[in-house]
Amino acid sequence: MKIEETLSLAVVKAVKALYGVDIEPAQAQLQKTRKEFEGQLTLVVFPFVRLSHKRPEETAAEIGDWLQREESSVEKYNVVKGFLNLTLAQDNWINVLEGIRHNPHFGIRTAAPDAPLVMIEYSSPNTNKPLHLGHVRNNLLGWSLAQILAAAGNKVVKTNIVNDRGIHICKSMLAWLKWGNGETPESSGKKGDHLIGDYYVAFDKHYREQVSELIPTYTAQGLDADQAKAKAEQEAPLIKEAHQMLVKWEQGDPEVRALWKRMNSWVYAGFDETYRALGVSFDKIYYESDTYLVGKAEVERGLREGIFTRHEDGSVWADLRPEGLDEKLLLRADGTSVYMTQDIGTAKLRFQDYPIDRMIYVVGNEQDYHFKVLAILLDKLGFKWGKTLRHFSYGMVELPNGKMKSREGTVVDADDLIAEMISTARKTSEALTEGKKDKLEGLSDADRQEIARIVGLGALKYFLLKVDARKNMMFNPAESIDFNGNTGPFIQYTYARIRSIERKAAAQGLTLPEQLAADTPINEKEQSLIQHLADYESVVQQAAADLAPSTIANYCYDLVKEFNQFYHDYSILGESDELVKQLRIVLSSQVAKVIKSGMQLLGIEVPERM
């Protein structure tokens, strides 16, 4: 039992003994004592004043006296107005540390058979382009949320919806037919997703040229500049051909379908390579080409039941004006579906496939309106879980030179970014050790490269996850790979430092007892570190409740800062008191254990050496 829980129960007994009233443990609010006051835990006394009918200071002193007398874990206390600051007995800290030490999965809960099932959708790529920096943030957030929710005791299913059909896919297909000359990933030496992305950019280039050529014609017909541009965008031959190809695809045209399957297979192979590099995966992948028909059937049912309406041009719409929104297109005039149609079908299939208690969509905040509409439509269609869907809305990743644009080819490619981060990690490490002792002496080049991979990816992941997900952020690779400050490499380096201490201790023949001596001297810094370690379980639970990977990231950073201050102020292996040396080695190893556990929840590896 955590010390806070023990003391809360003790406060319950104290209130009963002193004032004859039964209270719930939750009413005994314990919090960390502020640094300017003596003690480790503070009880808020004000709620008990109405029971004692005394001043807050008197009430605090009465409860403090009782706890000091009856509760062995309390050594002494002091009162500051309505706050009772408790100093814990020394052997209590040893017991807390030993509890952490002998629990290899400290802070992590295993899902019970009746635990809620949470499905998390993330990634959701289009098969017309490679993954980019925005996808990287999405994948890392989704993966980390899945790890955190599982660590908090939930069952978790990680899922992906691949947007493998639609007008954007047809644009790449059409461009390849026109200008590809039979090019393949093998003939070009490119990853398949990169190759297809090139043709998406090529389509947009030629399409914009056609639009520019048509605008003067419509301007001459008396249209203003905006009207001329809008009509040119509709009448450009390329976009008309792309729409015709989409209609053929939905009609099952054999040639179009064969080309679609071939080109998508190239993209999937490329995606899989990027996912492996990022260290993310999925339990179930859905494809829009499978789910859109289910969605269309639901839309058609809604049309028959009067939930939706058909316009004169044949398109189908949902009128959401009574809900304070607008009309939403569900089927185009030519019968083809839109994203919303697919999402309706995907949601229905998922709830058929799994007994989902919570469904979380990890999608950028530019889709806030989309998911508000989706929830309403599913509710209108009679799905009881419709309005319980949760959109985990996160901010965009911005660059020093502005936003990314896929169709213009100005994105930060995920594969290039990963390679650059690994290369920069190795160069930075070599620059820092130039002229100094090589801490990686004896390692092969392959081992050094593996460390660079771990550090480079750790820098990238931590930088993207330490920020509140709801906020837009500026990605700066140079800042992310700094070996000092609130960065992944700084945390990884601390872990590697502790592992080095453990190796040196083993080389010196130091053995640790199964149980530390209860009378081992322990200073305030060591007590603070133990208290910080003990907080890990509640931090994981809070991160899960808030859906906040940044909570884990900042906990790890605070723990590392505290350990490094301890390491700076006190000797570990050079300590002359054998009991204190044993305590410090155990304490250091538990810090390393929690660092590794916390970083794993972020999808970040930690190297044994740096």
N, C-alpha and C positions, 0 to 999 in steps of 0.2 A: 504494500500500500504506500502511495506517495505521502511524503511528510505533510503536505497541505491537507490531504484527506484525513490523516491521523489527527492533526491539530483541529480540523473542523469538528470532528467527532468529540474531541476533548472540550472544545468550546460549548458544544451542545450539553455535555455533562455539567460544565461549570455553570451555565445559565440555569439549568434545572436545579443544581445544588444551591445556588445563591438566591434565585428568585422564584423557584418552584414552577417554572414555565417550560413546556416542551417546545423546542424549535427544530426546524429542519436544518441539516448540515449546510444546505445551500445558503441559508441566512447568515452563516458565519463567513463573511467575506474576507479572505486572506489574499494579500498581494505582496509583491516584493517590496521590501523596505527601501525607501529613497536613500540614495548614497550618502546624503549629508547627515543621516541619523544612524545610530547604532542599532544593530539587529539585522535579521535576514528576512523575516516575514512580519507583516503588519496586519492587525485585525482592526477593521472599521467598527468602532464601538457605538456610534450614534443610534443604530437601530435598537440597541438594548437599553437606552436611557428611559424609555417609556415603561420598561419592565422593572428597572431598579429604582425609578423615581429619585434619581440622584444626578449630580452634574456629570458630564461626560468623563472628566478627569478621574472622579471618584469611582465611577463605574469601571473604567479601564483598569484602575489600580486593583479593584476587587477581583476582576477576572484574571489579571496578571498574577496576583498572589495565589489564587486557586491553581492556576496552571503551573506555576513554579513549584508549588507544593505537591500537586497530584500527578503531573504529567512529566515523566522522566526526560522527554526530549527537549523540554524547555529549561535552559540554564538560568536565564535572567530576563528581565524586561525593563522597558522604560516607557513613559507615557508622554505623548506630545498632543495636547488638547484632546480631541476625541479619537486618537489613534494609539493603539497598543502595539509597540514594537517588541518583537520576541527574538531573543538570541538563543539559538539552538545549541544543545549540548554537543560536545565534540564527538562522542561515540555515535551520535545520530548521523553525522556526515560520513563516517566510515561505513555505516550500515547502508546509507543511500548509495554510496559509490560501489559497494559490493553487490548491491541489488542490480545495478547497471552492468557491472562486470560479468556477472554470472547469467545474464540474459543476452544470448547472442543476437536476438532480434529485438533488442530494447527499442521501444517507441513504435514498433510495427505490430498491428493487430491482424490476426488471421480471420478471414470471413467465416462467420457461423453459417450453418446450413440454411437458416432462415434470413440471412443478411439480404438487404435490398440489392437488386441488380441495377446497375447504372450502365447505360450505353452512352459512349462518347464518340461522336462523329468528328473527325478532323481530316485534314489534307484536302479532300474534294478537288482534285486537279482536273483541268481540261486536257484532252488528249491532242491539243493543237499547239502545245508549247512545252518547253522544259520547266521544271520547278525553279522558282526564283526566291529572292530574299523574303518576300512576303509569305510564300509557302513555308519557308524554313521556320519563321516565327509561329505559323499556324501548327505545323507538325510538332514543334517542340512544346508548345503550350498543350496540345492535345495529349501527347505522350506523357508529359509531366502530370497533368490532371489525372490521367488514368492511374499512374503510379501512386499518387497521393491518396486518391479515393480508395484504392485497394489497400494501402497501408493503414487507412483509417477504419478498415473492417468491412468494406463493401465488396460485393462481387462486381466485376467490371468487364464489359465487352467493348473492345476497341474496334471501331468500324470506319469505313471509308466509302464515299460515294464517288465513283469516277464519272465525270461528265463526258461520256464518250460519243455523244451524238449532238446534233444541233447545227445551227448555221455556222458557228465558228469552226467546227470540224470540217464542214463542207468547204470552207474557204481554203484550208490547207490542202484538202484533197484536190480541189479544182486547180490550185496553183501548181501542185505537183504534176497533174496531167498536162498542163499547158507548158511548163518550163522545166520539168524535172528530168526529161530525157532518160527515164528509167533509173535514176539515181537511188541507191540503197545505202543503209548504214555501212555495209561491207565495202561497197565500191567507193564511198566517200571517206571512210575512216572516222565517221562521226557517230556519237551516240544517237539512237533512234529519235529520242525526244528532241534533241538539238536539231536534227535534220528536218523534222516536221515543223519545228518552230521557225526555221529559216523560210519555209514556204508560207507560213502564216504572215510573216513580215513582208514577203514578196507580194502576196495578195494585196495587202494594205497599200503597198507602194503603187502598184498598178491601178488599184481602185481609186486612190486619191488623184492620180493623173487623169483618169477618166472623168471624175467629178469636176476637176478644174477645167477640163475641155468643154464640159456641158454647161457650166454656169453661164458663160456669155450668151449661149443660145436662149436660155430661159430669161435672162435679163433683157434681151432684145425683145422678148415677147411681153414685156411689161411687168414682170415680177420684180419685187425688191430683192436686195442682196440675200437676206435670210431665206426668203421663199425660193429663190433660184437655187441656193445651195441645198435646201431640203429636197427639192424635186430632183436635182442632179444626183443626190445620194440614193434616191429611190429608183431612178431610171438608168443608172450606170449599168452597162451590159454585164459586167462581172458580178455585181450583186444579184442581178436577176438570174444569172446562170447558177449561182450558189444556192439561191432559193429553189430553183428547179431541181437541183441535185438533192436538196433536203426532202422535197416532195417524193422524188424517186426512191430515196432511202426509206422513207416511211411506207412506201408502197411495196417495199421488198425487192426492188430492181436487182437482179443477180449481179450485174457488173459493178454497180455502185456499192453493193454490200461486200463484194469480194475485195474491192479496193480498200474499203473502210476497214475490213478485218486485217488486211495486210499492213496498212499503215499504223493502225492502233497497236498491232503486235510489236512494231518497232518502238513505239512510245512506251509500252508497258515494260519492256526490257530495260529501257533507259531509266524509267521511274524506279524500278526495283534496285538498280545500282545506286541511285541517290538515296533511297530509303535506307539501304544497308550502311551507307557511309554516315548517315545521320543517326543510325542506331534506333530507328523506329520501325514498327510493324503493326499489323492489324489482325484481329481475330476473324473478321468477316468483311469482305468487300462486295459492295453492291455496284451495279452498273446502270446508268441512266437508260441504256438501250433495253434493259429488262424491266425497269420500274415505270417508264413513262406510259406504257400501255395500261398498267394498273391504274395510274393516275388519270389517264384519259377515260377509262371506264367509270371511275368515280365522278369525274366531271360530267360525263353523259348521264349518269344516275342523278346527279344534282340538277341537271337540266330538265330531266323528266319529272322530278319532284318539285320543280318550281323554285329551287334554291338559286339557280343561275339563269341567265337569259341569253338568247341568241340575237345578235344584231342583224340588220338587213344584209350585210356583206357575208354573213355566215359565221362570223367569229362569236365565241362564247365568252361571257363576262360575268363577274360577280359584283353586285352593287353593294359596296361597303359604306356608302354615305350615311346610312343610319348609325353606323359605328364611329362616325366622325372621320372616316377615311375617304377614298375615292373608288372609282370602278377599277377592277383588276382583270386584265386579259388572262384567260385560261386556255383558249384554243384560238389559233389564228384563223383567218378567213379561209385559207387553203387546207385547214384541218390539222396543221402541224401544231405540236405542243410547245409549251414554254417551260422555263425552270420551275415555276410554281406547280405545273402539272406533274412533273417528275417528282417533286418533293412530297406531294400528296401520296403518290404511289409508293415511294420509298418508305414513308412513315407507316403506311398500312402494312407493307410487307414485314417491316422490322417488328412491329407489335404482334404480327402473326408468328414470326420466327422465335421470338424471345419473350419471356414474362418480365418485361421491362417495368421497373418502378420509377426510374428517372431517365429522361432522354435529354442529352446535352449536345447542342450543336456548337462547335468551335468555328466561328465564322466572323470575319471582320465587321467592324461597326458600320460600314457602308451598306450592310444588308439588314440593318435594324428593322427597317420598314417591312422588308420581305418576310421576316420571321413573325412579325406582329400579324401580318396578313395570313400567313400559313396557319398560325394557331386558331385564328377566327374561322378560316375555311374548314379546317378539320372539325372544329366544334359544330359548325353548321351542317356538316355532312354526318354528324351523329357519333363521332368518335369521342368517347368519354375522356380520353387522355389528351385531346386536342390542345386545351388551354394549359396543360401542365408541362408542355415542352419548354425547355430552357435554352435560350440563345446566349451562349457565352460570347459576348461581344467584346472584341479587342481592337485596340488602335492600330493604325497603320505604321509601317516602318518607313521612315523618310530618310533621304540621303542628303549629303551636303549640297548636291546640285539639283535637288528637287525630287518629285515623285517619279515612280517607275511607270513605263508604258510598254506593255508587251508587244502591241501591234507595231510599234516603232522600233522595236529591238533595243530599247534603252534600259532593260532590266539588269539587276545584279543577279547573274546566273548562280544557282545554288551550287552546282558542281565547281564552277570557277572560284566561288567564295570559299568552299571547303578546302580546295587545294591551296588557295592563297593563305588561309589561316594556318594551315599546317606548315607551309613554307616559312611564314613569318615567325611562327613559334620556334622553329629550329634556328632561324637566323638570330632571333632575339636571345635565345638561350646561349648560343655560341658567342654573341657579343658581350653578354653579361659575364661569361666565364673567361674571356680572353685575358691572358696574363695571370689567371688565378688557378687554384687547384681544380682539376677536372673532376667534378663529382660523378661523372658518368664513365670514369676510367674503367677499362676492362670490358665495356659493352661493345657489341658489334654495331656496325652501321645500321643494320636492320632494327636492332633494339633501340638505337637512338631515334630512328625514324618513327618507331612505334610510340615512343614518348612524345615526340613532336606532334603526332596525330592526336594523342590523348589531350595534350595541352592546348593545341590549336582549336580542336572541337570544344573543349571545355571552356575556352575563352569566348567562343561564339555563342554557345548555349547559355552560359551564365549571363552574358551581357544582355541577351534578349529576354531572359526570364527574371532577372532581378528587378525589372521595372514593373510597376502596376500594369497589368495587362490591358486595362481599360484606356490607358493613355497612349497617344501617338508617341513615337520615340524616334530619335535620330541615331542611326547605327554608325559608329565610328570604329573601324577595325583596329586602328592604332591604340585607342583607349582600352579596347576590350582585352588586348593581349599584354597589358602592363603587368609586371610581376609584383607590383605594389598597389595598395588600395583595394577598393571593392570590386575585385575581378576574380574570374575563375582560376587563373594561374596562381594568384596569391593564396587562395584556399588550397589548391592542389599542392603548392610548395610546402605549406604547413603540414599537410598530411605526409608528404615525402620526408620532411624533417623528422617527424615523430617516428616513422618507420626506420629511419637511420638510427635514432636513439635506441630503438628496440634491438636492432641488429648489433649495435655496439655493446649493449647490455648482455646479449647472448654471447658475444665474442669474449666478454670478460668473465663468462661463467656465472653471471648473476642469475639466481633462481628466485622466483616469487612464491610466497606461501599461498596455499589455497585460500586462506582468509587473512586479511590484514589485521594486525593487532589493534584491539579496540582503543588502547591508550596511546596510539601513534600521535605525536604532536602534529597539529594541522593549523596552518595560518589562514588569515582572512582571504588571501588570494586563492588559496586552494579550496576553501569553502565556497567562494563565489563561483569558481569553475564547476564544482560539483553541482551547485544549484542550477547553473546554466545547463549542464548536461541533463539534469532531472527534468528540465522544462521541455525536453525534446518531444515527449509523447503528446503533451498538450498542444505544442506548436503544430505537430502533424494533424491533430484533430481540428485545430483552428483553420489551418490551410485548406483542409477538406471542406469544412463548413463554408468558408469564404470563396472556395474555388480560386485559390491564390498561390500559385507557385512562388511568387515573389516573397511570400512569408517564409518559405523554406530557405530561399536564397539568402535573405537578410539574416535569418537565424544562423546559418552557417558562417556568414561573414562576422557576425558579432562574436560567435564562439571562437573563431580563429583569432580575432583581435585580442580577445581576453587571454587566450592561451599564449600568444606571442608576447604579451606583456609579462605574463608569468615566467615564460622562458627567459626573457631578458633580465628579470629581477632575481631569479633563483636558479641555482645549479641543480641539475638532475643527477647525472652520473657522477658528478664531483662532490655530492653531498656526503658528509662524514657520518651522519647519523643513519645507520642501516635501515631503521624503521621508516624514517622520512624518505630515504632513497626509494624504498619499495613502494611507498605511497605515491611518489611522484612518477615513477615508471608506470604504475597501474593507472593513475589519473591520465597521464599522457596517452596511453594506449586506448583508453575509453574515449578521449577526445577524438582520436583518429577513427575509432569505430563509428562514432556518431557523424563525423564529417563524411565518411564514406557512405553511410546510410542516407544522410540528407542529400548528398550530391547524386546518389543513385535515383532519388525521387525526382531529380531534375534531368535525369538521363545523362549524367556526367560521370565519366570514369575518373579515377584518381591513380596516378602513377606511384610505383614503389620507390622510384628514384627520380630526382630532377636536378 
